[in-house]
Every structure is written in structure tokens, then in C-alpha cells.
Amino acid sequence: MADLRNYQSRAQTGEMIDQGLRAYMLKVYNLMALGLAITGVAAYLSFQLAFSNGEITAFGQAIYLSPLKWVVILAPLALVFFLSFRIHSMTVSAAQTTFAIYAALVGLSLSSIFLIYTGQSVVQTFFVTAASFGALSLYGYTTKRDLSAIGSFLIMGLFGLIIASLVNVFLASSAMQFAISVIGVLIFAGLTAYDTQRIKELYYEADDVAVAGRKAIMGALTLYLDFINLFMFLLQFMGNRK
């Protein structure tokens, strides 16, 4: 009888952990989806405000042509570093607000893609990215294989990708840009699976509400960045230029 009670207790504990993990991961995905929705709306509205009757407005000149464009480009980077380094001392609501502001700033900076690519190709690429991301994230969540070694390799590759992109700013080589795009898709495809597994492993049943909330926000931010980067690299392949 004692063995049976112990078995039932372990089974109940395992079931509670599974339910807690599912709730935690669902929160991560919901926050990520909210961030993507804010980014999409901000990008579309920014582009609409930048042009009127085919003419660029004062707002468009400010964010695309004036020195303010550098603030638009660099502000999301500054805010994501701020959130990453300060989240442990922030309340959950403050962290969520910061994440939402960050997503809106990314949308503002990405609104320029509508100047380069047709709206239809942007939408098509988004859905391709969403399908690919979903499959890769599901693999990372369900696989029993340890992806930490692959993740370390991908992170090193990411640093190399950043350096190559900076070099190509000066070289302006189309062949090098194509190679960067291919490698970028592969790296962020792999990081999507790796990061999902890592976020899942960060879950701990005994975390209090605040700690679990901060973990969920950082997990959402990580997957959000994977999605955005995968989308941008795929857009270079699939996007129809105007």
C-alpha cells in the first residue's frame, strides 16, 4: 500500500508540474504573439502616417530622411539591453510595459520595409515565417535531444554573422549579402528550437509569481527576436521588391 501511495503521489506531482509548465509556456507564447501584433500594427500605422496621397509627410521625412532616423534605428537596441539587464529589479507589469514599448519601437523601425517590398510579399513571408517558427519551436519543446551543444555553435555563428553584416555595409557585395541571408535563416531556425528548449528548462515549479512572470517575459522576448530575425532574412529571399 505504501508503494502504491508513493506512486500515486509522484504521478500527481508530475501532472501538476506538466500543467504548470504548459501554463508557463502558454504565457510565453501569448506575450510573444502580443509583441508581434504590436510590432505589426506600429509598422503599418507608421508607414501610413509617413505618406499621404503618394507624397511623403513631415512624419515620414523625420523617420526616414532626417538624422532622427538613427534614433528610430538604435532606440530598440538600447531598450532591449535595458530590459535584459534590469528585468530582475523590475516589477512584472513594468517589464511587460517595457516589452510592449520595445515591440512598438521595432515596428516603427521596420516600417521602412514597406518602402522596399510589396505589401503582399510581406504578408506571405510573415505566414511562411509563422509556420516555420511554429514547427521549429514545437520540435524544441518536444524533443528529448539536448540542444545545448548546437545552441553554443549557433551563438558563435551569430556573432560571425553580425561581423559579416557590418563588413558588407562597406563592401556592398550582393553575393556576400545572399550568403549572409542564407546563413541567417539557418542560424535563427536553429536558435528557435534551442531557445524553446532552454526556456522550457528554465521553468521551476517553486518559482513565485513575480519570478515566473519575469521568466515568461524574457522567454517571450527571446522567441520574439528569433521570429523577427527569421522573418527579415526570409524576406530577403521571398520579398518582391517595388
N, C-alpha and C positions, 0 to 999 in steps of 0.2 A: 504493500500500500504506500509506503514511504517513497519508493521508487516511482510509483505512478503519480503521486502528488508532485514530486520534483520535476517529472517530465511535463506535467500539465503547467506547472509554474513557468518552466523555461519556454514552453510553447506560447503561453500568454505574453510573456515578456518579449519574445521575438515578434509576436504580432503587433504589440504596442510600438516597438521600435520601427517596424515596417510602416505603420500608419503615420508615425511621427516623421519618418523620412519622406514619405510621399507628400505630406503636408508641407514640409520644408522645401522640397524640390518644386512643388507646385507654386509656392510663393516666389521662388527664384525665377521661374519661367514667366509668371504673371508680371513681375516687376520688369523683367527684360522686355516683354511684349509691350508694356506701358511705355517704356523708354523708346522703343522703336516707333510706336504710334505718335508720341510727342515729336520725335525727330522728323517723321514723315510730314506731319501737319505743319511744323515750323518751316521745313524746306519748301513745301508747296506755297504756303502763305507768303514767305519771304520773296519767292520768285514772282508771285502775282503782284506784290507791292512794288517790286523793282521795275515793272514795266506797265505802261498804260497806253493802249491803242498802238502798240508796237514801238513806243518810244520809252527810253529809259527814264525813270523818275529820279528825283533828288535822292530818294532812299536807295535806289539801285546804284547811282553814281557813288554814294557813300560806301556801300558794302562791297562793290566790285571794282571801282576805279580809284578811289581816294586812298590815302595812307591808312584809313580806318580798316581797310580790308585785312591788314596784318593783325589787327586786334581780333577781328572776326575769326581768322585762321588760328591764332595762337591761344585765344581765350579758352576753348575747350580743353586744350592740352594742360593749361595751368590749373583748370578746375578739376580735372581728373587726378592730377597729382595731389591737389589739396584734399580731395575726398579720400584718396588712398592712404595718405599719411595721417589724416585727422579723424578718420571714421571711428577709431576706438575711443575717442573722447567726445564724440557727438551723440546726441540722442537719436533714436531711430527715426523720429519724424524729421529732424534736421537733416539726417543723412538722406532720407527719401526726397526731401525738397531739393537738396543739392544735386542729387542724381537727376531729378526732373529738369532742373535748370541746365545741367550739363547736356542732357539729351536735346533740349531746345537750342542750345548754342551749336551743337553738332549739326542740327537741322539747318540753322542759319548758314553755317559754313559750307554745307553740302548743297545748298540751293543752286549753286553755280553749275551743277551737273545738268540742269535743265537748259543751260546755255549751250551745252556741248552735245547732249544726246536727246533723241526724241522721247517724248513722254511715254509712248507705247513701249519702247525698248527698256526704259527704266522700270516700268511696271512688270514686264516679262522677266527681267533679270531679278527683280525682287522675289517673285514667286519661285523661280528656279533656286535662288539662294535659300528661301524658306524651306523648300522641300529637301535640299541637300543638307541644310543645317539640322533639320528635324531628324533625318536618318542618321547623321553622324553623332548627334547628341544622344539619340536612343542607343546607339552602339556603345558609346562611352558609359552610359548609365547601366546597361545590362551585361556588358562583357565581364568575364571573370579574369581576363588577362590584365596584368599590371602594366599600365601605360606610362609609368614614371620615366623609364629609360627613353622611350620615344619622345616624351614631353621635353626632357632635357635637350635632346638633339634638336627638336623643333624650335626651342627657345634660342639656342645658339644660331640656328638658321635665320631666325627673325632678326637678330642683331646684324647678321650679314646682309639681310635684305634691306634693312634701314640704311646701312652704309652704301650699298649698291645704288639705292634710290637717290641718295644725296650726291653721289658721284655723277649719276646720269643727269642731274639737274644742269651740270656744266657741260657734259658731253652731248646731251640731247640725241642719243642714239636710239633709233626706233627698234633695232634688233635687240639692244640691251633692255629696252622697256618691255618688249614682248617676253623676254626671258624672265624679267622681274615679275611680270604678271602671272606667268605660269607657276613660278616658284611660290609666289604669294598665295595663289589658290591652294596649292598643295600644303603649305605651311598652316594656313588658317583652317583648312579642312581637318588636318591632324590635331590642331590645338582645340578645335571644338570638341572632339571626342575626349582628349586628355583633360581639358578643363572641366568637362562634365563629370568625369570620374573623380577628379580632385575635389570638386565642390561637394559631391556626394559623400566622399570620405571625411570631409570637414564636419559633417553632421554629428552631433553628440547629444544623446537624449537628455542628459542632465543640464544642458545649457539653459540659462534663464531666458526670459522673453527678450530682453534687450540684446544679449549676445547673439541669440538666434536670429533676431531681426537684422543686426549688423552683418552677420554672415550671409544672410539671404541677399542683402543689398550688394555686397561685394561680389557674390556669385553672379547676380544679375548683371552687374557692371562688366564682369569678365566675359560672360557669354554675349552681352551686347556688343562689346568691342570685337569679338570674334565674328559676329554676324555682319557688322558694318564693314569690316575689312574684307571679309569674303565677298560681300556684295560689290564693293568697289573694284576688286580685282576681276571678278566675273564680268562686271560692266565693261571693262576694257576689252573683253572678248566679244560679248554679246550685244553691246550697245551700238545702235545705229546713230552715227554722228549726223548732226544737222548740216 
